[in-house]
Amino acid sequence: MGYLFAVFLTEDSMSTSIVYLQDIGKKPVLKAPAPKRQKCDHWSPCLPDSYAYRVRSGGGTGNLAKICFEDELIISEEKGNVGRGINIAIVNYKTGKVISAKFFDMWEGEHSGEMATFIKNAPQGSLLLMVTHDDGSTRLRSDAKTLIEALGSKEIQNMKFRSSWAFIAAKGFKLPDDIEREKINHSNEDKNRYSGWPAEIVIEGCIPRNLI
């Protein structure tokens, strides 16, 4: 077969084929551009006249809670200010700047009243971003639950041991109904992702800047 191929294939045809194959190797390989990173690691960008937020609960001992606002990590392991219990960040809605950020241990010590005072002292025109790491319910008192419920939470009364919970609220104005504001995931031995821990949860979205 090789002999017949050589007989019928002219020298010019063979030369052309070799050159073509060589050219294929020289042609640049086109690659899709890397996707542009969005604020707070969103999949799609927020509009210019809105704030980006992303709140992630803790999951297992190695995945600590995070609160990101306008691409700034307000509470995180990297900042060294995340802790067991309920982590809360207060943000000035008009400026987008952080006013304060703290965590309140709900497993050891009596910090529920301290947390309630922290929330009450948040000025009008503030955003409050809340998230649990580990247990946020054992020492959470009913008055603190009622206070958070008054901010719009529909799940705070359902908190259980090691429930993963994330919530955002506005003080002195109303957030749009169509943004993701709250999520909860209860610990369940048959469904937990980690030993004794439910999977972490995430809420994220964009908050318009013209609400007040």
Secondary structure, 3 states (H helix, E strand, C coil): CHHHHHHHCCHHHHHHHHHHHHHHHHCCCCCCCCCCCCHHHCCCCCCCCEEEEEEECCECCCECCEEEECCEEEECCCCCCCCCEEEEEEEECCCCCEEEEEEECCCCCCCHHHHHHHHHCCCCCEEEEEEEECCCCCCCCHHHHHHHHHCCCCCHHHCCCCCEEEEEEEECCCCCCCCCCEEEECCCCCCCCECCECCCCEEEEEEECCCC
